[in-house]
Amino acid sequence: MAYVETMRENKGDIKFSNMQDGVYNIFDLLGFPMLYEFYKNENDAIEKFKELK
C-alpha cells in the first residue's frame, strides 16, 4: 500500500462511507481500518475532509 503514503504526501486521502456490514467486515479482516477512515455516511466523510483544509 505504498501509494497511500504518496497520496498523503501530496495532500490527498481516501475515506470510505456507506459500506454494507459484510463488505466492511472483509475490509476489517484485511486491516484496512489501520490505513483508512470509515464513515457511516457520505456527509460525515465530507466533513472530515473539510476539517483537513
Residue, then its C-alpha position, 0 to 999 in steps of 0.5 A: m500500500a505504498y501509494v497511500e503514503t504518496m497520496r498523503e504526501n501530496k495532500g490527498d486521502i481516501k475515506f470510505s462511507n456507506m459500506q454494507d456490514g459484510v463488505y466492511n467486515i472483509f475490509d476489517l479482516l484485511g486491516f484496512p481500518m489501520l490505513y483508512e477512515f470509515y464513515k457511516n455516511e457520505n456527509d460525515a466523510i465530507e466533513k472530515f475532509k473539510e476539517l483537513k483544509 
